Amino acid sequence: MKTRLKLLPLGSVLASAMCAAAYDPSDSISTYAQLGYMYDSNVFRLSDSQDPEQALGKDHRGDSIITPQVGGHIAADVSRQQFTLDANVYAPRYMSFSDLNYVGWNNSVGWNGEIGHSWFGSASFGDQKVVSDFGDVLLNQEDLMRTLTGSAEGGYRINSSVSLIVDASRARVRHSQETTLDLYNTQYAGKVQYTTDRGGVFSLGERYQTVDYENQTFNGFTVNQDYTQRITQLTAYYPFDPRFDIAGGYGYVKIHTDTTDQSDWQANATLNWHTTDRTKLSFGYSHALNAPGSTYGESIKSHYQLGGEWKVTDKIVTNASLAYDKYDYPASLNVAAYNDNVKTAYIGASWKPRPSIDTTFYASWANRDSNVEIRTYDDWQLGATVQILF
């Protein structure tokens, strides 16, 4: 009863907002308020072999999470330059595992535009704070991860079809608990891009990346190694017609550390097919080095996904997806080689009774099978969100 009494005022505020919201998608300034509810059956991603009483001090694994969120967007156009500001703040509240309550955010400022007839570019800075995935840290504790990212891109059009593009970015990742995962991620890239008259885009480029961990040891053991990575890749996107398009890429990756040199291929592909005016099918595949920052050890990840969407009415849209992810962790440092296989399923529906109101209902299931028993888990979630745009 106590929890219900706390939620009633917020519910009243949302009800009033539904009546008062006046949202125009063409406005340069917009704000929103959102309330989300989710039940997670296995918050800490415990394996079946783990006793929640011993691991968590409670007789259950699941919890209900209520997440209020507010944010806004500002876009200002000055001649051929556009400046943007996005701010989002959220505060998940766990009904049982209240020690996990935190306030997070995802904020960014950006610019994109053109200079003269041939030069173009963009730049952005982002600041994000979220809780790390418990399936990764495996320590049954709240680890807040904050990422500061700055990036810039510049290009020169040789003619209407061919452009030269370079970009650079640097990210700083900090953890509240898992400080051995703190790092700097720096990337530089350049490519030649060709655009066809029908909207197809083809490019050939190279990307150089360095990952520098702040702490490479824990209790005297080496747990992380700095590394550099070079990727040479060919990418393509082509819309065969308004209903069907494909995109993909293929490249070669070289990874260097102080003790090892590795190489592997990298590829990705997506396919979107609007089978009718109201239905869409999509397929996705990728094979690449898993991004660092929130997990121990680097892995090669293979991803497969099949999705579908059905527009029931102009206001109701349903969607579903199935995904399979395979992670191969090579033997390194003090850890033997192992692999994880993750299967996920998702089904959801959105209802937009008016342009200023967006509601979502969803259910998901995930299973991770690993040859390291403690990494195996099952989890399912049920949730709903209501977003009011102003």
Phi, psi and omega in degrees: 000321181300316179298320181297319180297325179292330186273339183301315179300319179295321177298322178295321178298315180296321180297318177294322181296324179301323182282328188264345187299129177234097187244133176235117182303338181275354180295144178281344178234128177217151177227166178210158170231139185221143174231126181237146174233137176214137169255125180247120186285344184210075189305314185268008179054049178286145175283163180299335182280350182266133178274118182299331179297318180283321184281324188241346185077016178226161183266015181217160180255336188265168179199157172262134182238126176250126186235103169281146182210141176225156180188180180196167182220134176233131176232126179236122179260125177234105186057239179260018179250140175236131178245136183229152174222125178236132179227131179219128178232134182223153184219081178300136179235116181269130184288329181251306181273067188293343177297344181274354180301136178204167174247124181236175181204164174213096186239149180204152170235147183208162175218140168212147182178189182232147178234116185070205181264344188242335185264144176211162181188178177203159177206151180205158173223131182231150179223115183230139176228120180220168174273138180294152179293124181294338176290344179263312187282328173057030181239009175053042178217159178282119176240108181273129183248123178246129183236122174253125185228130173239137182213156178210148179221141177221147182215159179226125179273115176289319173205192184293345184248329189247132178226151172251129186228134174233152176211160179212148178209155176215130181236139174245123182248128178232139180244143180285328181243308183277065186293343176290351177262001178295135184202168168245133180238111183244135182224143173228144181207156175212148180205159171254130185237136179238128180245129181273169179294335181267007177096003176287146181229127178233141181212154175227125184204178179223141180234136178242131185226139173235137177239116183244113177279139178291322180231121181262353182234155176217120183053038177086355180255140176282121183246343180219154175228135171298150177209160173241152183219135175238130181235122171255122190217142172254127179236156182209146172220134180213123176269105181294322173199177183300342182261348189217125177216154178227154176214153180186174179200156177216138182204180182235131185245133173240129182239131182233131170235180180294339185242344185220159170228127180231160173215151181199165176267158180224138182207157174206154179205141173225148179222129177235127182227113175276094185295325174219182178295340185243357183232148179217139174243145179219150177224139179224145178214142174207153178217111187198170175289131180294136183296141180276172172124325183235000182228158174275130176079149176267147181223158170266123185248128173250128186234133176230135180214138176235128182225160179213152180221139179227118178273096185295311175221183178293343183248348183237126179230131176248153178209156180210154179207153173234139181219149175225128180234133177240125180248123176249114179259111179289156177299132179202150175053240183256016186239133177284161179297143175206170179218151176239143174235121185242127176246134179225149176224143183217140172218136183207169177212143176238143179231123182241085183296335176206161185304334185268358183234128180227123179240146182223138175232138184206160173219141180217157178220141179220143177222129175244124177250129185220152174279003167254107193306321185292345179270356180275133178204164170236148180204142171224154183223145171233136183204167177206147176225150173232126179237131179247124180259139182239000000 
